Amino acid sequence: MNSRPRPEGRPVITERPAGRAVELKSPREIEALKRSGKLAAGLLNAVCAEVRAGVATEDLDDLAARWIKERGAQPAFLNYHGFPKTICVSVNNEVVHGIPGPRKIREGDIVSVDVGLFCEGWCGDTARTIPVGEIDPAARKLLEVSERSLREAIAAARAGQRLGDVSNAMQSVAEAAGYNVVRSYGGHGIGRAMHEDPHVPCLGRPGTGLRLEPGLVLALEVMVNAGTEKVTHLPDGWTVLTADGSLSAHFEHMVAVTGSGTEILTEV
Ligand code: MG
């Protein structure tokens, strides 16, 4: 790892082995990201409050679109590489990137809601999986373990630690419970763009990868499958499914690495 200014003087750290520059945010920029993160967290709460049996996933999308517009913000997912809706809603064996539609949510489902928006030019991105009514104990355990996996990853995202420590925290918690983390998707840097470097896999080796520095802002995401880590896709080109039909959970928070610890940006 080496630290060097870009031509415009912005502090960066270089990601190895890729050698790409990872942007560090100033305290003012982190304050702006806290505003967009907080707004995204408010949206996620508003959508999750409406998740119940009988509601169509497109109803949740309509709500999200209105909510964002009323606050003068802009949706981040709509038209992103052609994504047709405002939020992602992924049910049961759907891992991520489910397209809202006429499908009705049922009692006993687990529903992953992923929201993204832009506020004053800064992105906010957060997700969680919630139960619908009474769910199977095995499904409940998957949600608990997946949420804990993200919490441990956040705790590991401190200055001086490496990206591999963060990824390994996710993987260790999931695998200790007999689950598997998804290999082909992960978290990301975030700022004025939704997806910035570095990519943050859900698995990794401790002590490897980028060294974290104050000013680094990451959207940490964990996707945990109850069965195989392998995934397939629906013909819609977006929806990711577990290859064996097992349940999957998804939790995401934006965090800022600071001089004194880690700050979660996506809390209301
Ligand atoms: Mg994300």
Residues whose N, C-alpha, C, O or C-beta is under 5 A from the ligand:
A	BS01	MG	D125 A219
